[in-house]
């Protein structure tokens, strides 16, 4: 079994703040990041409209049939990366790089939560 996951860097462009975290699969748009706690906490702290840039390095761990990593598998990869900072380079295969931007508006989020 091969597991697909990504190392993601999000940047709040106007503030210059960055966060790095792991997610299952390869995010290609905002909806692929929503629901991941690290991402939700990061954008939850942004109180004004701004552009956010995303860079994702997609990795495969293992061999065989490919599956998108579950949150539990992502937590395991965090642990492995903490034990070995070179884990991604030494034990995983980098298969793709993805970059995209989106405009974050806390007002739109608030309206969605009210409905």
N, C-alpha and C positions, 0 to 999 in steps of 0.2 A: 504494500500500500504506500502511495506517495501522497503527501499532504501539502496543499497549496496555501501559502500565507504571504503577507507583505509587511515589510518594515516601512512605516509611513512617517513623513515629516510634514506637519501643517505649519504654515506661517501666517500670522495676522500681519499683513503687509504694512499697514499704517503704524502699528505699534512695534513692529520688528520682533514680536514674540514668537517663539517656536516651541513645538512639542514633537517628540518622537515616540512612537508606540507601534505595536504590532496588531494586525487584524487578520481574520480569515479571508482567503481569496485575494483578489487584486482589485482595489477600488478604482473605479473609472469616473465616478460622479459622486456628488454629495450624498445621495441616498445610500451608497455603499458604505459610508462611514457612520451614518446615524445609527444609534443604538450601541455603539462601542463606547464604553464608559469614559475612556481617556479623551476621545473626541468630544463627546457631549459635555464633559466638564470644561474643556478648553473653550469651546464656543459659548458655553453658558456664562463665562466670565467676560465676554465681549459685550459692552453696553452701547455700542454705536455701530452704524452701518459701515462695513468695510470689506475690501477684497481679501480673500483667503486663498493662498496658493497651497497646493498639495503635490508632494512628490512621493511616489511609492515604488519600492523595489520589490518585485514579486519573486518569491523563493519556493522551491520544492524541497521537501525533506523526505527522504526515502525513495523507494522504487516501486514500480508497478502501476496499478490503476490509480488515477488521480482523484483526490477528494479535497473539497474545500475544508480548511481547518475549522474545527469547532472552537467555541470560547475556551473550553478546557484544554484543548491542544495548544491554543495560543498562550495560555497561562504556562503550560509546560515549556514552550519555547522561550518565554520570558525568563523562566528559571534557568534554563540551559544557557541563555545569553548572559545572565548574571554570574553564573559559574565560570563561563568561558566567553570573554568579550569578543573573541574571534569565531564564535559559534556559527554565525551566518556565513562567513567566508570559508570556514574549515569543513563544516558538516552539511551545508545546504548548497543547492544549485540556483544561482540567480538567473531567472529566465526572462525577465521583462522589467522595463522601467516605464512608469506612467506619470505624466504631469498634467494637472488641470487646475483651473482657478474657478472660484465662484464668489458671488457677492453675498455676504452674510448680513442679515437684517434682523436684529432682535425684535423689532416691531412686528414683522411678519410671523415670527415664531410665536409671539404672544397672541396674535389673532388666531393662529392655528390651534393653540392650546385652549382658547376660550370656546371654540366650536364643538 
